Every structure is written in structure tokens, then in C-alpha cells.
């Protein structure tokens, strides 16, 4: 397992400087901000800096409207096209892929069509169709879409990692994988370690945050228990910081890395 960090969490006057800081803190990866690669200049800066850095691109997060199941087909199309572009960029940079949720609670949503289909049933069925297209594109370029369940307060469209895993399996191949977030799982999953085990065959990426939604070690999540499972199932991907910080990045990040490395050692 390798530690990564979202680029927006680390200080640095340039992306290259951010990478040097991450390296010094003990990170092996960086999660790219989608908003920074929407412009060619931003993408070129990151591509050049990553070329000579031991810190590798792990994933892409944000920078677009996550609307895979929006009721407007034009909005769904725009979302899918952006994800295809991010998949292309991921393959070029050697990253696992872009992260997306189906849709947020704040968006316009499909109506409840009960007794034919509930809103949830309709959204999941539509999501399955969208994922089939994206999975084929991902496989074609050599990346994968990382599907993220959220907690009910942010998106009730997909809250359960096991349901996300079924969608990944049904899409066929390796083009869609589960993106499991400790913070959201702490809210929605009855047993986080058991849930990691249940999605072991389709787990592609992990987000790290404590129950406070600050850096790991600032709350009460038992990371060692889940790391034991992740080691047992052979997960060797990136785990990226996606959280707030309780102090300046140059203090909070290396402190949290030290904490997590001790958890990993205790998980042996």
C-alpha cells in the first residue's frame, strides 16, 4: 500500500515544489486536482514535474460536475465525456484513474417512479448503463474509473461499497473499480474492515480521513484493523489523503504519515 495526498493539501509555490514537499513527508503519490488539468498549461506543468519525480500520480479528483445520472441527458453526456478525457490523461500519466460519484444530493435528480421504480432503483439502473460505456473506454486506454460511494448527507444515490462493487462487477472487465473512503464508510458501513474484505476483488483506490474528516490520527478510526484486511486481500494500490488538516500542512501531513506507517507496521 502506498500513501498519496491531494495536491491542494500541500503547500508549494509550484506543482514541482509540492511534489518535493510530499516526497520529504513520506508520500509516494499525489492525487491530481481535476480543476488544475482542465487547462493545457496546468496539465503540462504537472506532466513535466511528474516526469522527474519519485512521487507518482495516483488518481484524479474533482474538476467537473459529477452527473452520471442527471435527469438531463446533455448533462450526463458532458459528465461522461469529461471522465473519458480524465481516463485518457490518467493513462498517459500512469495514474489509476479519475474518481467520480454518481450525483450529489444538491443536484436535480431522477423522480421517484414508484411503484414501477424508486428513485434509487432508477438511478442505479441508469448508472449501470453509463458505467458500461465508461468501462469500455477505460479498458481501451489502460486506466479505470474509480466509483465512489458517499455518505447519505452528501449523496444518497450510492452509499454502500458493496452495492458499488456489484456495479463494478456487472460492468465487466477491469474498467470500473471501487473507491472506498474511510470517512464515508465510518458513517455508512456497519463494519469497515469487513466491508473492505467484501469488495477485495474490485477495490481500486482508498481515500484517507479520520472520523473528524481531518487527517488520519486526529480522530478515533481504527486504521490498523482495516490495514490488516487490506494486507490480507493483497491490496497494493494508493491510499490518498482527502481531508482537512488540523494544523499547517508541513506539520499535519508528516505527523499523519508517521501515524499511518505505525498502523501499517502494527497490521503485520
C-alpha positions in Angstrom: 0.0 0.0 0.0 1.3 3.4 -0.9 0.4 6.8 0.6 -0.8 9.6 -1.7 -2.1 13.1 -1.0 -4.3 15.5 -2.8 -2.3 18.3 -4.3 -4.4 21.0 -2.7 -3.5 19.9 0.8 0.3 20.6 0.4 2.0 23.9 0.3 4.3 24.9 -2.5 4.6 27.8 -5.0 4.7 25.4 -7.9 3.5 21.9 -8.5 7.1 20.7 -8.7 7.7 22.2 -5.2 4.5 20.5 -3.9 6.0 17.2 -5.1 9.3 17.8 -3.4 7.4 18.6 -0.2 5.3 15.4 -0.5 8.4 13.3 -1.0 10.0 14.8 2.1 6.9 14.0 4.1 7.0 10.3 3.1 4.4 10.2 0.3 4.7 8.1 -2.8 1.8 9.6 -4.8 -0.2 12.7 -5.5 -3.9 12.9 -6.3 -4.3 15.5 -9.0 -7.0 18.2 -8.8 -9.2 17.9 -11.9 -9.6 21.7 -12.0 -5.9 22.1 -12.4 -5.7 19.9 -15.5 -8.7 21.3 -17.4 -6.3 23.9 -18.9 -3.5 22.8 -21.1 -0.9 24.9 -19.1 -1.9 23.2 -15.9 -1.7 19.7 -17.4 1.7 20.5 -19.0 3.1 21.7 -15.7 2.0 18.6 -13.9 3.2 16.3 -16.6 6.7 17.9 -16.7 7.0 17.8 -12.9 5.9 14.2 -12.5 8.4 13.1 -15.2 11.4 13.6 -12.9 9.8 13.0 -9.5 9.7 9.8 -7.4 6.2 10.9 -6.4 3.7 9.4 -8.9 0.2 10.4 -10.0 -2.2 8.2 -8.2 -5.6 9.5 -9.3 -7.6 12.5 -10.4 -10.3 14.0 -8.2 -12.8 16.9 -8.8 -12.8 19.5 -11.5 -16.1 18.6 -13.2 -19.8 18.2 -12.5 -20.4 14.6 -11.2 -23.7 14.0 -13.0 -23.6 10.5 -14.4 -27.3 10.0 -13.5 -28.5 13.6 -14.0 -32.1 13.6 -15.5 -30.9 15.8 -18.4 -29.2 13.6 -21.0 -27.0 16.5 -22.1 -25.6 16.8 -18.6 -25.0 13.1 -18.4 -23.2 13.3 -21.8 -21.0 16.1 -20.6 -20.0 14.2 -17.5 -19.2 11.0 -19.4 -17.1 13.0 -21.9 -15.1 14.7 -19.2 -14.5 11.3 -17.5 -13.3 9.9 -20.8 -10.8 12.8 -21.1 -9.6 12.2 -17.5 -9.2 8.5 -18.3 -7.0 9.4 -21.2 -4.9 11.7 -19.0 -4.7 9.0 -16.3 -3.4 6.5 -18.8 -0.8 9.0 -20.1 0.4 9.9 -16.6 0.3 6.3 -15.2 -2.4 7.1 -12.7 -5.1 4.6 -11.7 -7.9 6.9 -13.0 -10.4 9.6 -12.2 -12.8 9.4 -9.2 -16.5 10.1 -9.5 -19.7 9.8 -7.5 -22.9 9.2 -9.5 -24.5 12.5 -8.4 -24.8 14.8 -5.3 -27.9 15.4 -3.3 -27.8 19.1 -4.3 -28.3 18.3 -8.0 -31.5 17.8 -9.9 -32.4 14.1 -9.5 -34.5 11.5 -11.2 -38.0 11.4 -9.9 -39.4 8.7 -7.7 -41.4 6.5 -10.1 -42.9 4.0 -7.6 -44.4 1.5 -7.8 -42.5 1.0 -11.0 -39.1 2.1 -9.7 -38.0 4.1 -6.7 -35.6 6.9 -7.3 -32.7 4.8 -6.0 -33.6 1.8 -8.2 -33.8 4.1 -11.3 -30.6 5.8 -10.6 -28.7 2.6 -10.0 -30.1 1.1 -13.2 -29.1 4.2 -15.2 -25.7 4.2 -13.6 -25.1 0.7 -14.7 -25.7 1.7 -18.3 -23.4 4.7 -18.1 -20.7 2.6 -16.5 -20.7 0.1 -19.3 -19.7 2.8 -21.8 -17.0 4.2 -19.5 -15.7 0.8 -18.6 -15.0 0.0 -22.3 -13.2 3.3 -22.8 -11.2 2.8 -19.6 -10.1 -0.6 -20.7 -9.2 0.7 -24.2 -6.8 3.3 -22.8 -5.5 1.3 -19.8 -7.0 3.1 -16.9 -10.1 2.7 -14.7 -12.9 4.8 -13.4 -12.9 4.9 -9.6 -16.6 4.8 -8.4 -17.0 6.4 -5.0 -19.9 5.8 -2.6 -20.6 8.8 -0.3 -22.5 9.2 2.9 -26.2 9.9 2.9 -25.8 13.6 3.7 -23.9 14.3 0.6 -25.3 11.8 -1.9 -27.9 9.1 -1.2 -27.6 7.7 -4.7 -24.8 5.3 -3.8 -23.8 4.9 -0.2 -22.7 1.3 0.2 -19.4 0.0 -1.0 -20.9 -3.5 -1.6 -23.5 -2.0 -3.9 -20.7 -0.1 -5.7 -18.8 -3.4 -6.0 -21.8 -5.1 -7.7 -21.9 -2.3 -10.3 -18.2 -2.7 -10.9 -18.6 -6.5 -11.4 -21.6 -6.0 -13.7 -19.8 -3.6 -15.9 -17.5 -6.5 -16.9 -13.7 -6.4 -17.2 -11.5 -4.1 -15.1 -12.6 -0.7 -16.3 -14.5 0.3 -13.2 -13.3 -0.1 -9.6 -14.5 0.8 -6.1 -13.1 4.0 -4.5 -13.5 3.4 -0.7 -13.3 6.3 1.6 -12.7 5.8 5.3 -14.8 8.8 6.4 -17.9 7.9 4.4 -17.5 4.2 5.4 -17.3 5.2 9.0 -20.8 6.7 8.6 -22.5 4.1 6.3 -20.8 0.7 6.8 -21.5 -1.3 10.0 -18.0 -2.8 9.9 -15.4 -1.1 7.8 -12.8 -3.9 7.8 -15.4 -6.4 6.8 -16.6 -4.1 4.0 -13.1 -3.8 2.6 -12.9 -7.6 2.6 -16.2 -7.9 0.7 -15.0 -5.7 -2.1 -11.5 -7.1 -2.4 -11.9 -8.2 -6.0 -12.8 -4.8 -7.3 -11.1 -2.3 -4.9 -9.1 0.2 -6.9 -8.3 3.1 -4.6 -8.8 4.3 -1.0 -9.3 7.8 0.5 -7.9 8.5 3.9 -9.6 10.7 6.5 -10.4 10.3 10.2 -13.9 10.4 11.6 -13.3 14.2 12.1 -12.8 14.5 8.4 -9.3 15.7 9.2 -6.0 13.9 8.7 -5.7 10.3 10.0 -4.7 10.2 13.6 -6.8 13.2 14.6 -9.9 11.1 15.5 -10.8 7.6 16.6 -10.9 5.4 13.5 -9.1 2.1 13.9 -6.9 2.2 10.8 -4.8 -0.8 11.9 -7.9 -3.1 11.8 -8.6 -2.2 8.2 -5.0 -2.2 7.2 -4.8 -5.8 8.4 -7.6 -6.7 6.0 -6.1 -4.7 3.1 -2.8 -6.5 3.6 -4.6 -9.9 3.7 -6.5 -9.3 0.5 -3.4 -8.1 -1.3 -4.4 -4.5 -1.9 -1.2 -2.8 -3.1 -2.7 0.5 -4.5 -2.7 4.0 -3.4 -4.4 5.4 -0.3 -4.8 9.2 -0.7 -5.4 11.9 1.9 -8.8 13.5 1.1 -9.5 15.5 4.2 -9.0 18.8 6.1 -5.9 19.4 8.3 -5.7 20.3 12.0 -2.5 22.3 11.5 -0.3 23.7 8.8 0.4 21.1 6.1 4.1 21.0 6.9 3.1 19.9 10.5 0.0 17.9 10.0 1.0 15.8 6.9 4.3 14.3 8.1 2.8 13.7 11.6 -0.1 11.8 10.0 2.2 9.9 7.7 4.2 8.7 10.8 0.9 7.7 12.4 -0.2 5.7 9.4 3.2 4.0 8.9 2.9 2.8 12.5 -0.6 1.5 11.8 0.8 -0.3 8.8 3.6 -1.8 10.9 1.1 -2.9 13.6 -1.0 -4.5 10.9 1.7 -7.1 10.1 
